[in-house]
């Protein structure tokens, strides 16, 4: 995590450096910025001529922006760049006497609420969190999903889910995966109802009238193709198959294939376009995959193993097949899913 901290006074500079040391101690990178005349207050401070320029530079780069000073300073600095709770960084405001740590922006998905509590505990301040689910001590579906790297299919549905809990209503939970432990207060297992959440990789699964579809990033695509298959052909086939079976590309954690394809331009371009890492396995490694796979004598004569797409998907996932080998015009695809246990 990268945090950029701004301070505007001598006392603020001392607090700035202290918070920077705390964040470094828990494995975070901290850039501690202050006005040039206060940069010499202590070690670890960086002089900046215009904090607004630095704020503009890091708003879309940093995970958190922390302002030590008046809330108005922070509000005016970030105002031109605020876009969405799904993409904005966490923004915190702390008074220079370290009395309060205010979660100002992106409390749930951006993690500002949790970070405010962490820093407040470290500097012996009071965390100020104003989100409705938190002040009512209720389950925050967007925060829970964000911590687990899940995709929230509709932020409006998440908002409606939270509103139902705040109103004292019960929300349902439908999960494709094993649930461990107790459910959050106000949430019960259900297959239908007015409001609820569905944990699934199928974006079309909406058992409730208002369904928050939470999609875990646990799918792994095994892809094979003829030599020099262009990006467009691979993409058209893979996306069509994913749509056909209700899978969302945002759930894809990796693409896998045989090492003979490590220089396959179309495959590499497809992975890069969709920002998904690629893994390559040797024929010997693929042969060690556990499961029942679709054999092909032709594939074995080329790759040295009887199946590429299914075996590579299973190896990458450490789980089991969700979609067996499907093929079209020289491209093969299989989808595997890594194991997942839901724990609140």
ABEGO torsion letter per residue (X at the ends): XBBBBBBABAAAAAAAAAAAAAAAAAGBBBBBBBBAAAAAABBGBBBBABAAAAAAAAAAABABBBBBEBAAAAAAAAAAABABAAABBBBBBBBAAGABBBBABGAAAAGAAAAAAAAAAAAGBBBBBABAAAAAGBBBAAAAAAAAGBBBABAAAAAAAAAAAAAGBBBBBBBABBBBEBBBBGBBBBABEABBBBBBABAABBABABBBBBBBBABBBBBBBBBGBBAAAAAAAAAAAAAAAGBBAAABABBBBBAAAAABAAAAAAAAAAGBBBBBBBAAAAAABBEBBBBBAAAAAAAGBABAAAAAAAAAAGBBBABBBBBBGGBBBBBBBBBBBBBX
